[in-house]
């Protein structure tokens, strides 16, 4: 069983800003209900590009709920330019840390935020750069390379914990291992 901080437990048991924000002018969605985790983030942004309200709906585990709740608390009051700089580590740090097996929940929050900001600005995110490696979770080779380098990931299990890649059907595990090995060589 995973060890959760008191703050993770608090945000899971008493999540903030839950539900659809009816007058949202920015929405970002990520994840997949069929694969286990999904997040829909709603923002109300004023004319100065300041986030005045944020809410979420999520399907997932305690860490997904807590990460989504924390994200809404972190970004309220920020400008979009400030919010763009939020990383998944910022979300995890706000919660006092997440188990390594649950870091993908904070990654999901960062991805939804990026999509909501793009939605507000009228930018359509068509395709991620790189080649899709994990079809279940739409994770690319470039995302895996970046995560391996930035977070010193060494195994396919590390990558699955961090990005959820390989956590569905498992067909991509061999390719993930190849990518990890190629990063180690370079």
N, C-alpha and C positions, 0 to 999 in steps of 0.2 A: 504494500500500500504506500501511497505517496504521502510525504510530509508537506502539509500546507501551512503557510504562515497564518497568523490570526487575521491579518488584513485580507488575505485571499478568502478565508472562511467568512469574514464579515461581508465582503462584496458578493459572495455567492448566496449567503443566507438572506441578505438585505440589499439586493442590487439596486443601484441608483439609475434613474432615467430609463426605465424599462417601458417599451411599447412604441407604437408608431407615433411619430410626431406629425400631426395632420397638416401643419403649415410649413413643413420642411421644404427648403429650396435646394437641398443637396442630399443625394442618397448614394450610398456605396454598398454593394453586396459582394460577398466572397464566400467560398466554401461550397459544399454540396450536401444537401440533405441525404442523398443516397449513400454518401461515404462517411457520414457521421457528424460533421460540424458545418454550420452555416451561420453567417452573421449579416444582418442588414443594419446599417448605420444611417441615422437621420440627422441632418444638421439644419439649423436655421441660422443663416448668415445675413448680417446687415449690409447696408450700402458701403460700409468701410471695410468689408471683408473680415469682419469680426464674428466669431461663432458665439451667438447669444443663447442658443439652446442646442442640446444634443441628446439623442436617445437611441436605443437599440432594441432589436429583437434577435435572439440567438437560439440556436439549437445545438446543444453540445453538453459537455461535461462541466463540472464545477469551475475548472480553470477557464473555460470559454466564457461562462457567465461573468466570472470575476474580472477577467481581462477586458471584456466589453464594458462592464460597469466602470472600471478604472479609467478606460480610455475616455469615456464621456466626461468624467470628472476632470481629467487632465486638460482636455481641450477647450472646455467652456471658458469663454473670455479671451481666448487666443485669437490672433489674426490667422488667416489661412496660411500666410507665409511662415508664421511661427509653428503652426500645426504640421506643416509639411516636413518639419525637421524631427517630428516625433518618431522614435524608433520602437521596435518591439522590445528592446532592452529597457527603454524608458517605462513602458507599460509594466513589465515584469518588476523593475526596480520600485515603482510606485506601490506594488503589492508586497514588497519585501522579498521578492524572488518567487520563482515558479520551479517546480520539479523539472529536471531536464527533459523528461518525457512529455511535458506539457508546454514547452516553449512555443510549439506551433500555434497555440491559442493566442499568444501575443502577436505572432506574425500575422495571424488572420485579422487582428484589429488594425495593425498598420496597413495592411492591404485594403481593407474596407475604407479607412480614412483617405488613402490615396485616391481611391475610386470616387469617393464623395466629393473631394476637392476638384477632381477632374470634371465631375458632373456639374458642379456649381459653375465652373469656368466654361462649360460647353465643349469640353474636350472629350472626344470619344476614344476610349482606350480599346483599340481593336485587337491587337495581338501583343503578347509579351515577346520581347526579343529572345532569340535562342530557339532551341529545339525542345519540344515537349518530351520529357523523359517519363514522368509519372502522369499517365492519363487520368487516373482516378482523382488526383488533386491538382492537375494542370500545372505541374512544376517543371520548369525548364532546366536544361543543362547549365545555363548561365546563373540561374538562381542557386543551384547546388554548388557550383564553383565558388560563388560569392560567399555563401554561408560557410562552406568548408574553410575558406581563407580567413574570414573575419572572426570565426568562432572556434577555430582549431578543431573542427570535427574530424574524427578519425575512422569512424565505422559507419556502415549503412544504418545501424541502429541510431547513431548520433544524428544522422541526416533525417531519419524518420521522426525522431523526437523533435527536431528543430523545425522541419518544413512539412512534416507528415508524408513526404514523398516515400513511397514504398510501403505505406501503412494500409493500403487497400488490397488489391488483388495480388501484389507482390511480383508481378511480371517485370518490373523495372529494377529489381534489386541488383541484378548482375550489372546493369548499365550504371547504376549509382556507384557501385564498387569500382568500376572502371574510371569513373570521373574522379573519385577520391584518390585513386592511385595516380592519375595523371596530374593532379594538383600537387601531390607529394613530390613527384619527380621534378616539377618546375619550381 
